[in-house]
Amino acid sequence: MLGELWQLISSDVFNLLITIISFVIIVFIKKIKNIYEAKITDETKRNVIKTVVKAVEQIYYDLSGSEKLQKAKENIINMLNEKGITISELELDMMIEEICNSIKKVNVEK
């Protein structure tokens, strides 16, 4: 009788451990997936912004700085929306500024 009770308890404990381990693995995988997706999204934003800023500079060379900025923002938002990526106004402004500064530094070094 005691042996049967022990076998029943150990079976339940084993099942509980398997459930807990499975849960921990699923949570861990979801965290890694979210981190990966955030990294890919950020890289995509940077690449789109860099491409658009360079293109606007070449295509709309005769526009003023604020007009170029507006054209760049419109094109960036459209391209990111096509990819299903949203961007806040603040993030957009900050990333455009960062890309413009890096382009200026490269041009100065040449």
Sequence and secondary structure as in RCSB ss.txt:
>XXXX:A:sequence
MLGELWQLISSDVFNLLITIISFVIIVFIKKIKNIYEAKITDETKRNVIKTVVKAVEQIYYDLSGSEKLQKAKEN
IINMLNEKGITISELELDMMIEEICNSIKKVNVEK
>XXXX:A:secstr
 HHHHHHHHHHHHHHHHHHHHHHHHHHHHHHHHHHHHHHHHHHHHHHHHHHHHHHHHHHTTTS HHHHHHHHHHH
HHHHHHHTT    HHHHHHHHHHHHHHHHHHHHH 
